[in-house]
Amino acid sequence: MSIEQELNVKFNNSFHKSITNLYVTYKWVDAQINPIFKAYKLQGQHFNVMRILLGSNPKPLSPKAIKEVMMDKGPDLTRLVDKLVERDLAVRELNAENRREMLIKLTEKGVVLTKKIDSELMERIASIKSISDNEAEELSKLLDKMRKENKS
């Protein structure tokens, strides 16, 4: 079903149609993967931080370094890290080179859980796959182009 049929709307132009379709598709994908995070009493933002930390593991990262690569730059990183620390998924440590800065890294428990959730996400993504790898690559390139052309 096309986006016009699904929403019962006529769009002003193709760009308006594609932006609306992108948003509706985002909400659909979000509904597919959020239950995985909820099963572990986490939000997508927590998992994003955990994936970033896993990528640098065992090297800890500064909050600034984490914030630079987060998908959603809006959330309060301190609050997100507080929850990970409270659940023994991450630890804060003093930066030996700059004692005013805290560094963050995953605990072993955090590493294991991040890998487990990542595996479940990959399974879920595979189960909802409805376009070819080539189509997915083309879509990704178009989205990259859209962001690159409109960076403020």
N, C-alpha and C positions, 0 to 999 in steps of 0.2 A: 504494500500500500504506500502511495506517495505521501509526502508530508502535507500536501494540500488536502488530500482526502482524509488523512488522519486527523488534522486539525480543522477541517472544513473551512479553509480560508484561501483567499486569493492574495498572492504576494505582489508587492509593488515592482520588484525586480529580482533578478537571480541572486544577487548578493544578499538581499533581505531573506530570501528563501533559504539560502545555504547557511546563514547565521542561525536562523530559527531551527533548521534541521540539526545543526551542530549542537545547539543547546538541548534540544529534545533527546538527541542521541546520547549526550553526556549524562542527562538525568537517567536514561534507561541503563547505561553502563554502570552508573553509580548504584542503581538499585540492584544490579546483578552482583556487584562485588562487596558492597557494604556489609551484608550479612556475615561475610568472612571475618571482617574486623570486629563486628559486634560479638561474634562468638568468643572472642578473646578479650572482650571489654575494652576495645581500642577504637579509635577513630582513624580515618584515612590519613589525617595529618600525623598521628603518632607513628603509623607505619612508614610514612614518607621519611620522617626523621630516622627511624630505625634502619631503613634501606640506605640512607645516606651514610650513617655510621658504619653499617656493614661494609659499604664500599671502601671505607678508609681503614677498616679494622686490620691490625690492632692499633693503628695510629689514632689518637684522639683528635677531635676537631673542636675549634672554637665555635661559640654560638654564631659569630659573624659568618664563618665558613659554611655552616649548616644553612643559615638563612639565605645565603646567596644562591643555593641550588634547590631550595624547597620549591615544590610546585605551587603551593598556596602561600604567598609571602605575607598574608594578612594575620595568621594566627599568632598568638602570644607564645613565642618559642619557650620562654621560661616556664610557663604553665604546662606546656607539652612535655618538656624534659622533667619537670617536677613529678609528673605522673609516672614516667618511665623509671625514674630513680626510686620512687615510692614502691613500685612493683618489682624492684631489683632487676630491671631490664637494662639499665644504664647506670653509670657512675659519673660523678663530677670529680675532677682532680685539678689541683692548682698547677698552672703552667710554670714550670721551673725557670723558664726564660723571661717570663713576665708575670710576676706574682700578683698582679691585679686582675689577671685573666684566668677564668676557669675553662678547663677543657672537658669534653664529654666523650665517653666511649661506651660501647655496649659491654655488658657483662656476658659471661658464657651463656647464661640463661637467655639473655637478649639475642645473642647470635643464633642459638638454637630456635627460638621462637620466630625470629625474622625469616630464617630459612624455611621453617614449616609453613608460615603464612604465605611466603612467596611461592612455594610449591602449590599450595591450594589455589592461589590466584591464577597461576599458569594453567592449572587444570580447568578452572572456571572459564578463563578466557578461551581456551581451546574448545570448550563445550558450546560457546556462543558464537564461535567464528562462522561468519557467513560470507566472507569475501576471500579471494585468493591472496597469497603472499604478495604477488605483484600489485594487486589492487590496494592492499594495505600499505605497501611502500609508496605508491603514487599518492594515496590519501595523506600519508605522513609528510611527503614532500610539499604538497599543496598547503597543508597547515603550517609547516615551517615557513613557506614563502609568505603566507598571510601575516604571520607574526613579524617576520623580518621587515616586510614592507611597511608595517604600521607601528614599529617601535617608537615610543615617545622619548 
